[in-house]
Amino acid sequence: MGTHNRSVWGEFFVPFGGRTIAKYMDGVTYFLHPNHLGSTNSVTNHLGATVQKTIYYPWGQAWATAGTKALSPRPSSALRP
């Protein structure tokens, strides 16, 4: 699944097991790493370097995000037909 502007792919999401595990954007592949509850708490690039970390309140709302890229994964509900 992805977006296309008639000349190049802008974003491409890689679903697996009902959730997004990777995102291709700006020529780079980013891997989304979930915490024990399934929320994405870290994102690494294709070299393995951490580019974003997010921490959450106990009820699931994002508390703080830090990193060089502001990546928002596609919600799992968007992957279902």
Backbone hydrogen bonds, N-H to C=O, Kabsch-Sander energy under -0.5 kcal/mol:
donor,donor_aa,acceptor,acceptor_aa,energy
3,T,11,E,-2.2
5,N,8,V,-1.9
10,G,3,T,-2.1
11,E,3,T,-0.8
12,F,24,Y,-1.9
13,F,1,M,-3.5
14,V,22,A,-2.6
16,F,19,R,-2.8
19,R,16,F,-1.1
21,I,14,V,-2.9
22,A,14,V,-1.0
23,K,30,Y,-2.8
24,Y,12,F,-3.3
25,M,23,K,-0.6
25,M,28,V,-2.6
26,D,10,G,-0.9
28,V,25,M,-1.7
30,Y,23,K,-3.3
30,Y,28,V,-0.5
31,F,44,T,-3.1
32,L,21,I,-1.8
33,H,31,F,-0.5
33,H,42,S,-3.0
35,N,39,S,-2.4
38,G,35,N,-1.4
41,N,33,H,-2.2
41,N,39,S,-0.6
42,S,33,H,-1.5
43,V,52,Q,-2.5
44,T,31,F,-2.2
45,N,49,A,-2.1
46,H,29,T,-0.5
48,G,45,N,-1.7
51,V,43,V,-2.9
52,Q,43,V,-1.4
53,K,66,A,-2.8
54,T,41,N,-2.4
55,I,64,A,-2.5
57,Y,61,Q,-3.0
60,G,57,Y,-2.0
63,W,55,I,-3.1
64,A,55,I,-1.5
66,A,53,K,-2.7
68,T,51,V,-1.4
69,K,51,V,-1.4
71,L,69,K,-1.0
78,A,75,P,-1.4
79,L,76,S,-1.5
80,R,77,S,-0.8
